[in-house]
């Protein structure tokens, strides 16, 4: 019979083989060995069952094999992974009383060490290396918590759109095709015989382009010589900038491609890049009056601000529908950004017409309307305050430039007023195109940037952080390109400038203490609350932006920036994945909070009370904040030579 000391010695030897327990000292290993319990699970029995409350313990599989499964709402069971000898289980729920989101079933005889959360918390506070490893493990599991957002009861929304349907569910297959060398008459006959509005042009078995009825009308029937037009081959008639989508992508993605490229037909391919089907915009609309597809059409057809305002509630419903349909943060922000961009462009067109009607005439020179802040990053999900600016073409005459600027300030006021009327509040700091400080010629913007850099006070640093995520919305894109290239070059060659941005970013502390508790406002209107934007997500935005500026890159979207950093191998892929997941988590919390407040007729403000969250949500937020804290540490370490 084994003595107590021999049992403890055996446990210690096993613990030494399991990360992160291998970094504990002898005394801590003995203490852990003494407090843990041993549990045996014969094949077919459950270590944990989905839906049961957490035991708040950490399981260490000593030997054996455990199958992890998830059961969905209709009873379908999916195997999501396995745990074998010397692996951890239950780490995501050790500090939470929430229900397990998966089941763990022994597929062969399995013995586990079971460690209570009280002892684990003690180790976390005593051993930094253990805490760092365990934190990394938890942050990599954030995606499990993140999926919980999709498990809410569905909300009935009139005209809601099936964002999560796959393309292969709505596409037409087989596809009507023509050969690349067939002439216009043959192509027209194929369309007529098959009663279709388009054909895909094939070169052997490869899709090369698409011909629509519109192509036949403009390139054949309206050609100066009808007989010559009829002789044109499919290669001459087709649109060769072929936009394709994978058959397993979502219909939401198909719609967004159509909107971006202003097309009504989308070629569907499979994994081998072979033709699988075709999607026509009518396949997506399906006569849903309040669907997002119809909303775009109504926005484009609006001629007054009042007509645009009529679409506002439908646009707001899209946000709620996408949450119900389990859309990701990137999908939500991409579609909402597309709506808001189109609304802004329509407001600008209406403002330009008003300038003409009032006798100011058309714009005297080319210009570009740019948006900044969350809109510039394509990360809007609700109507926020405005951050916009105007870049207009240079002129040789200073007096003439002042007159031109006055015109654009008048135009800017009409645009700002129109956006305000729609629901985008005026910026309290007056960072808008109707402000002389935010309306310049291209050379004027160069001078403004140089002035900010020469006087690096807190105010100018704040203005730069607003400006640096600027993105074109309307007008002459080349003006934006030239200014963006100037900014990229300036910041890449200015370590002093990056130093100020770094100091400004790193001074903002993440509201979580050494005991992994979330720190809230202590007084005032928002007592016991935390602002998810200013206290959390902005830190990720600021840190990642500094990496982008240092490399002279031009991406503005945070997810695109993370992808770029991964491709350049500037940071570890695991770190970037954790950062991405934490940012998704914070954004989804913000989106859910905004949706809840909008339903009650309140303005979203990013403030939440952590104590009103479920245990699972609290854990989710806490771990995301720990990742944010790590982002700041990574950034400080990477740029130590500047600081």
Helices and strands as residue ranges (DSSP letters): H 4-16, G 21-23, H 26-35, E 37-41, E 46-48, E 57-63, E 66-71, E 77-83, E 87-89, E 103-106, E 110-116, H 117-126, H 128-140, H 142-147, G 148-151, H 167-170, E 177-179, H 184-194, E 198-203, E 206-212, H 213-216, I 217-221, H 226-230, H 234-237, E 244-246, H 251-261, E 265-269, E 275-280, H 281-285, H 292-301, H 305-309, H 312-324, H 329-357, E 367-371, H 373-376, E 388-392, H 398-422, G 436-438, E 439-441, H 442-454, H 458-467, E 471-475, H 477-492, H 495-506, E 530-531, I 533-537, H 538-550, H 558-567, H 573-599, E 607-608, G 610-612, H 615-638
